[in-house]
Amino acid sequence: MRFVILDVFTDRPLAGNQLAVVMDAEGLDEALLQPIAAEFGFSETVFVYPPTRPDADARGRIFTPRAETSFAGHPTLGTAVALGLERGIERVALELAVGIVPVELDGMAGWMIQPLPTAWPFPRPERLFEALRVAGSRLPVEVYDTGDPHVHVVVESVEQVLALEPDLRALVSLSAEVPHVDWSCCAGEGGNWTTRVFAPDDGIPEDAATGSAAGPLAWHLVRHGVVASGTELRISQGSVIGRPSTILARAQGAGDVPERIEVGGSAVVVAEGHLRLPAG
């Protein structure tokens, strides 16, 4: 079973967010999927299967070190880039648990159309501020769920974001409110934003690049009038943990109704190999 390791949301190796893609997982023992993801130890590992729908090119299952998840951004982009290279195609329709996510490729870069999120107020913002060790948020604190839930806290300055020292245990206890949530703290203006994302409930103390959070962040900013609909955001993430990443995102919609959310970026292949494990 061949695997590919990519760095995603970067155009150079040894930056961005690491991803392992097992290219042909059909026949692999189901009980091995989570241990393999833990073996790689990246924030996500994707297992590729033949599609079950005629309008899909492949089916992907995404695992964090601790659990399977319905959707994640850098695994979707990285898997599409790997499939594009292998099959010589420029558009990949990837079947995930949330449905089909199309990715348009341009060499080693691509744009995905993300699932539209549902949103609701986070019930304990004061406890979240305490856990992140910030004074508050410029915008309402809300949960955005695309199959992978996110909560965004928008603070006053990039310097505040970079200086964060959150209480990870407190964040884990808050995850009882929204299981497997990613906690995002960000700052910026116009098209330039900096974010840090913490997911300790999934075994990820801090994520290097979170594409599934970037789309909801773009919509969060449009929805609350910080940027205009369709504004392209350049989101920096990961520098604090030595994995600088750049995510592009744009959201279109009006009022509380999102119409289209896109997230883009680049990826690079850094390694290839074979798993020597028993099939099912």
C-alpha positions in Angstrom: 0.0 0.0 0.0 1.7 3.1 -1.3 1.6 6.3 0.8 2.6 9.9 0.0 3.6 12.6 2.5 2.9 16.2 1.6 3.3 19.5 3.2 0.2 21.5 2.5 -0.6 25.2 2.4 3.0 25.9 1.5 5.1 26.0 -1.6 8.3 24.7 0.0 9.1 21.4 1.8 9.3 21.3 5.6 6.8 24.0 6.1 3.0 24.0 6.1 0.9 21.2 7.5 2.0 17.6 7.2 -0.3 15.1 5.6 0.0 11.4 4.9 -2.2 9.9 2.1 -2.5 6.2 1.8 -3.2 6.0 -1.9 -5.0 2.6 -2.2 -6.6 1.6 1.1 -9.2 -0.8 -0.4 -8.9 -4.1 1.4 -7.0 -2.6 4.4 -8.2 -4.0 7.7 -10.6 -1.4 9.2 -9.0 -2.0 12.7 -5.7 -0.7 11.3 -6.8 2.7 10.1 -6.7 4.6 13.5 -3.3 2.9 14.5 -1.8 3.9 11.1 -2.9 7.5 11.6 -1.3 7.4 15.1 1.8 5.9 13.6 2.2 8.7 11.1 1.5 11.1 14.0 0.4 14.0 11.7 -2.7 16.1 12.4 -4.5 14.1 9.7 -4.0 11.0 7.6 -6.2 10.2 4.6 -7.1 6.8 3.2 -8.1 6.7 -0.4 -10.8 4.3 -1.7 -12.7 3.9 -5.0 -15.7 6.2 -5.0 -19.2 5.1 -4.2 -20.8 7.8 -6.3 -20.5 8.2 -10.1 -19.7 11.9 -9.9 -16.6 11.4 -7.6 -13.1 10.6 -8.6 -12.1 9.0 -5.3 -13.4 8.6 -1.8 -11.3 9.7 1.2 -11.5 8.9 4.9 -9.8 11.4 7.2 -8.3 10.5 10.6 -6.7 12.6 13.3 -4.4 10.9 15.7 -7.4 10.0 17.8 -10.6 9.8 15.7 -12.1 9.9 12.2 -13.4 13.2 11.1 -16.0 14.1 8.4 -14.1 17.0 6.8 -10.8 18.8 7.0 -9.2 21.3 4.7 -5.5 20.5 4.3 -6.2 16.8 3.9 -8.7 17.6 1.1 -6.3 19.8 -0.8 -3.3 17.6 -0.2 -5.2 14.4 -1.3 -6.5 16.2 -4.4 -2.9 17.3 -5.3 -1.6 13.7 -4.8 -4.4 12.3 -7.0 -3.9 15.0 -9.6 -0.2 14.1 -9.9 -0.9 10.3 -10.0 -3.7 10.5 -12.6 -2.8 13.6 -14.6 -6.0 15.4 -14.0 -6.8 19.1 -13.2 -10.0 18.7 -11.3 -10.6 16.2 -8.5 -14.1 15.5 -7.0 -13.3 14.0 -3.6 -16.1 12.1 -1.9 -15.9 12.6 1.9 -18.3 11.9 4.7 -19.8 15.5 4.3 -20.4 14.9 0.5 -18.4 15.6 -2.6 -15.8 18.4 -2.4 -14.5 19.6 -5.8 -10.9 20.8 -6.1 -9.6 22.7 -9.1 -5.9 22.2 -9.6 -3.2 24.3 -11.2 -0.1 22.2 -10.9 0.7 21.9 -7.2 -1.9 24.5 -6.1 -5.6 24.3 -5.9 -8.9 25.8 -4.8 -11.7 23.7 -3.1 -15.3 24.6 -2.7 -16.1 23.9 0.9 -19.3 22.7 2.5 -21.4 25.7 3.7 -21.3 25.9 7.5 -24.1 26.2 9.9 -23.6 28.6 12.8 -24.8 29.2 16.3 -23.6 31.1 19.4 -21.0 29.5 21.6 -22.6 29.1 25.0 -19.5 29.8 27.2 -17.5 32.6 25.7 -16.2 33.9 29.0 -14.7 30.4 29.8 -13.2 30.3 26.4 -11.5 33.7 26.9 -10.1 32.4 30.2 -8.7 29.3 28.5 -7.2 31.3 25.7 -6.0 33.9 28.2 -7.5 36.9 26.2 -9.7 39.7 27.3 -12.5 39.1 24.8 -13.4 39.1 21.2 -14.1 41.9 18.7 -16.9 39.8 17.1 -19.5 37.5 18.5 -18.2 34.1 19.4 -19.9 31.5 17.3 -19.6 27.8 16.3 -19.2 27.2 12.6 -19.8 23.6 11.6 -18.8 22.1 8.2 -18.6 18.6 9.5 -15.5 19.8 11.5 -16.6 22.5 14.0 -14.6 25.7 14.6 -14.9 28.6 17.0 -13.2 31.9 16.2 -12.1 34.5 18.7 -11.0 37.8 16.9 -8.6 39.9 19.0 -7.2 43.4 18.5 -3.7 42.7 17.2 -1.5 40.1 15.5 1.0 40.6 18.4 -1.7 39.3 20.8 -2.3 36.2 18.6 1.4 35.4 18.3 1.9 35.8 22.1 -0.9 33.4 23.1 -0.2 30.8 25.7 -3.5 29.0 26.1 -4.5 26.6 28.8 -4.9 23.4 26.7 -6.5 21.5 29.6 -9.1 24.1 29.9 -9.7 23.9 26.2 -10.2 20.2 26.4 -12.8 20.6 29.1 -14.6 23.1 27.0 -14.8 20.6 24.2 -17.5 18.9 26.1 -19.7 21.7 24.7 -18.7 21.0 21.1 -16.8 17.7 20.7 -13.8 17.7 18.4 -13.9 21.5 18.0 -11.0 23.6 16.8 -10.4 26.8 18.7 -9.1 29.6 16.6 -7.8 33.0 17.7 -7.0 35.5 15.0 -6.4 39.1 14.1 -6.0 41.2 11.0 -7.5 43.7 8.7 -8.5 43.9 5.1 -7.2 40.8 3.2 -4.4 39.9 5.6 -5.0 37.8 8.7 -3.0 35.8 11.2 -4.5 32.9 13.1 -3.6 30.1 15.5 -5.7 27.0 15.9 -5.8 24.6 18.8 -7.4 21.2 18.8 -6.2 19.4 21.9 -9.3 17.2 22.1 -8.1 15.6 18.9 -4.5 15.2 20.1 -3.4 18.3 18.2 -2.0 20.9 20.6 -1.6 23.5 17.8 -2.3 23.0 14.1 0.0 24.4 11.4 -2.6 25.2 8.8 -6.4 24.6 9.2 -8.1 24.9 5.8 -11.5 23.9 7.3 -11.3 26.8 9.7 -10.2 29.3 7.0 -13.4 29.1 5.1 -15.7 29.7 8.1 -13.3 32.5 9.2 -13.8 34.2 5.8 -17.6 33.9 6.2 -17.5 35.0 9.8 -15.7 38.2 8.7 -18.2 38.8 5.8 -21.2 38.0 7.9 -20.2 40.6 10.5 -19.2 43.3 8.0 -15.5 43.2 8.6 -14.7 42.5 4.9 -16.9 42.6 1.8 -18.4 39.5 0.3 -15.9 37.9 -2.1 -12.8 39.5 -0.5 -9.8 37.2 -0.8 -8.1 36.6 2.5 -4.4 35.7 2.9 -4.2 33.8 6.2 -0.9 33.2 7.9 -0.7 30.3 10.4 1.9 28.0 11.9 4.9 30.3 12.3 4.9 29.9 16.1 5.4 26.2 15.8 8.0 26.4 13.0 5.6 25.4 10.2 4.7 28.7 8.4 1.7 28.3 6.2 -0.4 30.5 3.9 -4.1 29.8 3.3 -6.2 31.7 0.8 -10.0 32.0 1.5 -13.0 33.8 0.2 -16.6 33.8 1.1 -19.7 35.1 -0.7 -23.1 35.7 0.8 -25.5 38.2 2.3 -27.0 38.4 5.8 -26.7 35.1 7.5 -26.8 33.0 4.3 -23.5 31.9 2.8 -23.6 31.2 -0.9 -20.1 30.0 -1.7 -16.9 29.4 0.3 -13.6 28.6 -1.3 -10.2 27.8 0.2 -7.0 27.6 -1.7 -3.2 27.0 -1.4 -0.3 25.0 -2.5 1.2 21.7 -1.6 4.5 19.9 -2.1 5.4 16.1 -2.0 8.2 15.4 0.5 8.2 11.6 0.7 6.8 8.4 -0.7 6.8 4.9 0.5 4.9 1.6 1.2 3.1 0.3 4.2 4.0 -3.3 5.0 0.8 -4.3 6.8 -1.7 -7.1 6.5 -4.8 -6.5 4.4 -8.2 -7.4 5.7 
